[in-house]
Amino acid sequence: MNNCGREPFALQVLGDSMLPEFKEGHIIIIEPDGVVENGSYVLAIHEKEYIFRQLIIDDENYFLKPLNSSYPTLEIPTLEDIKGVITQRAGTRRKEHKKYV
């Protein structure tokens, strides 16, 4: 993935690390130029792989937190590792559609 063009793009959620808010199969919309703030759902690079988590900012420390407590919270060195902010979620049913702004 590269951010050339900086247009929003969609990805499908895989796995259960972001349950219960995001189920496997949900489609998420990522805004590469979205506002990054504490509590945002983000797409980031961690150990050369893309990862979808909730961003936690604690003083000058940055963490990628899963919603499913079975997974570890990971620290990232800088906000430059954030590649986009999740702005929408869509599922197979209309009630699963949600905006995050």
N, C-alpha and C positions, 0 to 999 in steps of 0.2 A: 504494500500500500504506500502511496505517496500522496502528499497533500497538494500536488500541482492542481491549480484551478480552484482549490479551496471550496468546492461545492459540497453541500450535504450529501451523504450517502447512507445506504441501509446495509445492515448486517443481521443475520439470524443468530439468536441466542443459542448457544450450545452448552450443555451441562446444567448443573443445579447450584452453582456457587452464588447466584443472585436471587435464589428463592427467598421469600415468597413473592416478591415484587415482579420478578422477571422469570418466566417459565421457559424451559427449553422449547424452541420453535417460535417464540415471540420474535417479531421484527422490530429492531430499534433503528432510529434515525440519528445519525451522528452529524453534528455541526462542527467542522474543523475550526471555525473561528468563534465558537460559542464562548460565553463568559465562564471562566473557570473560577469556582468559589467553593468554600467549605460545604460539603454535603452534596455536591454535584455528582451525577453519575457520569463516568468518563470512560473513554477508550484511551489506554496508555500503553507504553512500551515498558516491559519489565523483563530483564534478562534476555533481550533480543526477540521477545515475543509480544504480540498484542494481547492485552488483557482488559476485561470489562469489569469495573468495580466502582465503588463509591469513594470519592476523594474526601479524606479527612485532613484538615490543616490544623496543626497544633503548634503554635508559635511559628517557628521557621522549619518545622518538620512536616513532611508530606507522606501520607499513608494511603494505600489502596485497600479498602476494606470490603470484604464480601458480605452479603446480607445473610448468607448461610454460615452459621458459626462452626461448621465442620471444616471450614477452610481457613488458612492463616491470613492475617492482615500483613501486608507487605509495605516496606518503606521504599520510597523513591527519593533520589537525591535532589531533584529539581522539578519545577512545573513544566520544564521543557519536554519532559517525558509524556505529558498529556497531549494526545493527538486529536482529541475532539470531545465534545460534550453531548451526551444523549439528550435529545429534545423531545422525542416521541417514542411511544411503544404501541405496537399493534399485535393483536392476536387473532385467533380464528373467530372470535365473537366480538361484536361491537362493544360490549361492556369491558373488554380487555384493552381497548384503545385509551391511551392517556398521553397528555402532554406534560413535559417537564421544562419549565421556563423560569 
